[in-house]
Amino acid sequence: MLVGLYGGTFDPVHLGHTHAALQVREALGLDEVRMVLAARPGHRNAPAGNTEHRWHMRCIACEPQEGWQAEDMELRGAGTAYSSAT
């Protein structure tokens, strides 16, 4: 199974995010795309939207897409979220 991770603050999630994920999934033949919410990014200021709101938006965006999953691994951790740790 080929799985792609697509991370970001998604503040807010928009069509640009979903379009990019669809294109990469198709181009690479991925079976699944996991959208990872960067809860506390270390490379920029804190997101404007609160984490819970951004998480719910992310879940709603994944619902209509077969093979998409909203991934909460960075929400479960404490402290700053770094892609290398994910």
FIKOLZA-1660 file (N, C-alpha, C; in steps of 0.1 Angstrom, whole numbers, plus 5000, padded with zeros to 4 digits):
% residues 86
   i   px   py   pz ch aa at
   1 5008 4988 5000  A  M  N
   1 5000 5000 5000  A  M CA
   1 5009 5012 5000  A  M  C
   2 5006 5021 4991  A  L  N
   2 5014 5034 4990  A  L CA
   2 5006 5045 4997  A  L  C
   3 5012 5051 5007  A  V  N
   3 5006 5061 5015  A  V CA
   3 5014 5074 5014  A  V  C
   4 5007 5085 5011  A  G  N
   4 5014 5098 5011  A  G CA
   4 5010 5106 5023  A  G  C
   5 5019 5114 5029  A  L  N
   5 5016 5123 5040  A  L CA
   5 5016 5137 5035  A  L  C
   6 5006 5144 5038  A  Y  N
   6 5005 5158 5034  A  Y CA
   6 5003 5167 5046  A  Y  C
   7 5013 5174 5050  A  G  N
   7 5012 5181 5063  A  G CA
   7 5011 5196 5060  A  G  C
   8 5005 5203 5070  A  G  N
   8 5003 5217 5069  A  G CA
   8 4995 5222 5081  A  G  C
   9 4994 5236 5082  A  T  N
   9 4986 5242 5093  A  T CA
   9 4972 5242 5089  A  T  C
  10 4969 5242 5075  A  F  N
  10 4956 5242 5070  A  F CA
  10 4947 5253 5077  A  F  C
  11 4952 5265 5076  A  D  N
  11 4946 5276 5084  A  D CA
  11 4941 5288 5074  A  D  C
  12 4930 5286 5068  A  P  N
  12 4921 5274 5067  A  P CA
  12 4925 5265 5056  A  P  C
  13 4919 5253 5056  A  V  N
  13 4920 5244 5045  A  V CA
  13 4912 5250 5033  A  V  C
  14 4918 5248 5021  A  H  N
  14 4911 5254 5009  A  H CA
  14 4913 5245 4997  A  H  C
  15 4907 5249 4986  A  L  N
  15 4907 5241 4974  A  L CA
  15 4922 5239 4969  A  L  C
  16 4931 5248 4971  A  G  N
  16 4944 5246 4967  A  G CA
  16 4951 5234 4974  A  G  C
  17 4948 5232 4987  A  H  N
  17 4953 5221 4994  A  H CA
  17 4947 5208 4988  A  H  C
  18 4934 5207 4986  A  T  N
  18 4928 5195 4982  A  T CA
  18 4932 5192 4967  A  T  C
  19 4933 5202 4959  A  H  N
  19 4937 5200 4945  A  H CA
  19 4951 5195 4944  A  H  C
  20 4960 5200 4952  A  A  N
  20 4974 5195 4952  A  A CA
  20 4974 5181 4957  A  A  C
  21 4967 5177 4967  A  A  N
  21 4967 5164 4972  A  A CA
  21 4961 5154 4961  A  A  C
  22 4951 5158 4954  A  L  N
  22 4945 5150 4944  A  L CA
  22 4955 5147 4933  A  L  C
  23 4962 5158 4929  A  Q  N
  23 4971 5157 4918  A  Q CA
  23 4983 5148 4921  A  Q  C
  24 4988 5149 4933  A  V  N
  24 5000 5141 4938  A  V CA
  24 4995 5127 4939  A  V  C
  25 4983 5124 4945  A  R  N
  25 4978 5111 4946  A  R CA
  25 4977 5104 4933  A  R  C
  26 4972 5111 4923  A  E  N
  26 4971 5105 4909  A  E CA
  26 4984 5103 4903  A  E  C
  27 4993 5113 4904  A  A  N
  27 5006 5112 4897  A  A CA
  27 5015 5101 4903  A  A  C
  28 5014 5099 4916  A  L  N
  28 5022 5088 4922  A  L CA
  28 5015 5075 4924  A  L  C
  29 5002 5075 4921  A  G  N
  29 4995 5062 4922  A  G CA
  29 4993 5058 4937  A  G  C
  30 4991 5068 4945  A  L  N
  30 4990 5065 4960  A  L CA
  30 4976 5059 4963  A  L  C
  31 4976 5049 4972  A  D  N
  31 4964 5043 4977  A  D CA
  31 4957 5051 4987  A  D  C
  32 4964 5059 4994  A  E  N
  32 4959 5067 5005  A  E CA
  32 4967 5080 5007  A  E  C
  33 4960 5090 5010  A  V  N
  33 4966 5103 5014  A  V CA
  33 4962 5106 5028  A  V  C
  34 4972 5108 5037  A  R  N
  34 4969 5112 5051  A  R CA
  34 4972 5127 5053  A  R  C
  35 4962 5134 5056  A  M  N
  35 4964 5149 5058  A  M CA
  35 4968 5151 5073  A  M  C
  36 4980 5155 5075  A  V  N
  36 4985 5157 5089  A  V CA
  36 4985 5172 5092  A  V  C
  37 4977 5174 5103  A  L  N
  37 4976 5188 5108  A  L CA
  37 4988 5192 5116  A  L  C
  38 4995 5202 5112  A  A  N
  38 5006 5207 5121  A  A CA
  38 5000 5215 5132  A  A  C
  39 4999 5209 5143  A  A  N
  39 4992 5216 5155  A  A CA
  39 5000 5228 5160  A  A  C
  40 5013 5226 5162  A  R  N
  40 5021 5237 5167  A  R CA
  40 5034 5238 5159  A  R  C
  41 5033 5244 5147  A  P  N
  41 5045 5245 5138  A  P CA
  41 5056 5253 5144  A  P  C
  42 5069 5248 5142  A  G  N
  42 5080 5255 5147  A  G CA
  42 5086 5265 5138  A  G  C
  43 5082 5266 5125  A  H  N
  43 5088 5274 5115  A  H CA
  43 5080 5287 5113  A  H  C
  44 5070 5290 5120  A  R  N
  44 5062 5302 5118  A  R CA
  44 5054 5306 5130  A  R  C
  45 5048 5317 5130  A  N  N
  45 5039 5321 5141  A  N CA
  45 5028 5311 5142  A  N  C
  46 5022 5312 5154  A  A  N
  46 5010 5303 5156  A  A CA
  46 4999 5306 5146  A  A  C
  47 4992 5295 5142  A  P  N
  47 4981 5297 5132  A  P CA
  47 4970 5306 5138  A  P  C
  48 4963 5313 5130  A  A  N
  48 4952 5322 5135  A  A CA
  48 4941 5314 5140  A  A  C
  49 4937 5303 5134  A  G  N
  49 4926 5295 5138  A  G CA
  49 4930 5286 5150  A  G  C
  50 4921 5283 5159  A  N  N
  50 4925 5274 5170  A  N CA
  50 4926 5260 5165  A  N  C
  51 4933 5252 5172  A  T  N
  51 4937 5238 5167  A  T CA
  51 4924 5230 5165  A  T  C
  52 4915 5230 5174  A  E  N
  52 4903 5222 5173  A  E CA
  52 4895 5226 5160  A  E  C
  53 4894 5239 5158  A  H  N
  53 4886 5243 5146  A  H CA
  53 4893 5239 5133  A  H  C
  54 4907 5240 5132  A  R  N
  54 4914 5236 5121  A  R CA
  54 4913 5221 5119  A  R  C
  55 4913 5213 5130  A  W  N
  55 4911 5199 5129  A  W CA
  55 4898 5195 5123  A  W  C
  56 4887 5201 5128  A  H  N
  56 4874 5198 5122  A  H CA
  56 4873 5202 5108  A  H  C
  57 4879 5213 5104  A  M  N
  57 4879 5217 5089  A  M CA
  57 4886 5206 5081  A  M  C
  58 4897 5202 5086  A  R  N
  58 4905 5191 5080  A  R CA
  58 4897 5178 5078  A  R  C
  59 4890 5174 5088  A  C  N
  59 4881 5162 5088  A  C CA
  59 4870 5164 5077  A  C  C
  60 4864 5175 5077  A  I  N
  60 4853 5178 5067  A  I CA
  60 4859 5177 5053  A  I  C
  61 4870 5183 5051  A  A  N
  61 4877 5183 5037  A  A CA
  61 4880 5168 5033  A  A  C
  62 4883 5160 5042  A  C  N
  62 4887 5146 5039  A  C CA
  62 4875 5137 5036  A  C  C
  63 4863 5140 5042  A  E  N
  63 4852 5131 5041  A  E CA
  63 4848 5127 5027  A  E  C
  64 4846 5137 5018  A  P  N
  64 4842 5132 5004  A  P CA
  64 4852 5125 4996  A  P  C
  65 4864 5125 5000  A  Q  N
  65 4875 5119 4992  A  Q CA
  65 4878 5105 4996  A  Q  C
  66 4876 5095 4987  A  E  N
  66 4879 5081 4990  A  E CA
  66 4894 5080 4991  A  E  C
  67 4899 5073 5001  A  G  N
  67 4913 5071 5003  A  G CA
  67 4920 5083 5010  A  G  C
  68 4912 5092 5016  A  W  N
  68 4918 5103 5023  A  W CA
  68 4915 5101 5038  A  W  C
  69 4925 5105 5046  A  Q  N
  69 4923 5103 5061  A  Q CA
  69 4929 5115 5067  A  Q  C
  70 4921 5121 5077  A  A  N
  70 4927 5132 5085  A  A CA
  70 4935 5125 5096  A  A  C
  71 4948 5129 5097  A  E  N
  71 4957 5122 5106  A  E CA
  71 4960 5132 5118  A  E  C
  72 4958 5127 5130  A  D  N
  72 4960 5135 5142  A  D CA
  72 4973 5133 5150  A  D  C
  73 4982 5126 5144  A  M  N
  73 4995 5122 5151  A  M CA
  73 5002 5134 5157  A  M  C
  74 5002 5146 5151  A  E  N
  74 5008 5157 5156  A  E CA
  74 5000 5164 5167  A  E  C
  75 4987 5162 5167  A  L  N
  75 4978 5167 5177  A  L CA
  75 4981 5160 5191  A  L  C
  76 4984 5147 5190  A  R  N
  76 4986 5139 5202  A  R CA
  76 4999 5142 5209  A  R  C
  77 5009 5147 5202  A  G  N
  77 5021 5150 5208  A  G CA
  77 5021 5163 5216  A  G  C
  78 5031 5165 5224  A  A  N
  78 5033 5177 5232  A  A CA
  78 5044 5186 5226  A  A  C
  79 5043 5199 5227  A  G  N
  79 5053 5207 5222  A  G CA
  79 5052 5210 5207  A  G  C
  80 5063 5216 5202  A  T  N
  80 5063 5220 5188  A  T CA
  80 5063 5207 5179  A  T  C
  81 5056 5208 5168  A  A  N
  81 5055 5197 5158  A  A CA
  81 5065 5199 5147  A  A  C
  82 5074 5189 5145  A  Y  N
  82 5083 5190 5134  A  Y CA
  82 5081 5178 5125  A  Y  C
  83 5081 5180 5112  A  S  N
  83 5079 5170 5102  A  S CA
  83 5088 5158 5104  A  S  C
  84 5101 5161 5107  A  S  N
  84 5111 5150 5109  A  S CA
  84 5107 5140 5120  A  S  C
  85 5100 5145 5130  A  A  N
  85 5095 5136 5141  A  A CA
  85 5083 5129 5136  A  A  C
  86 5075 5135 5128  A  T  N
  86 5063 5128 5123  A  T CA
  86 5067 5116 5115  A  T  C
% end
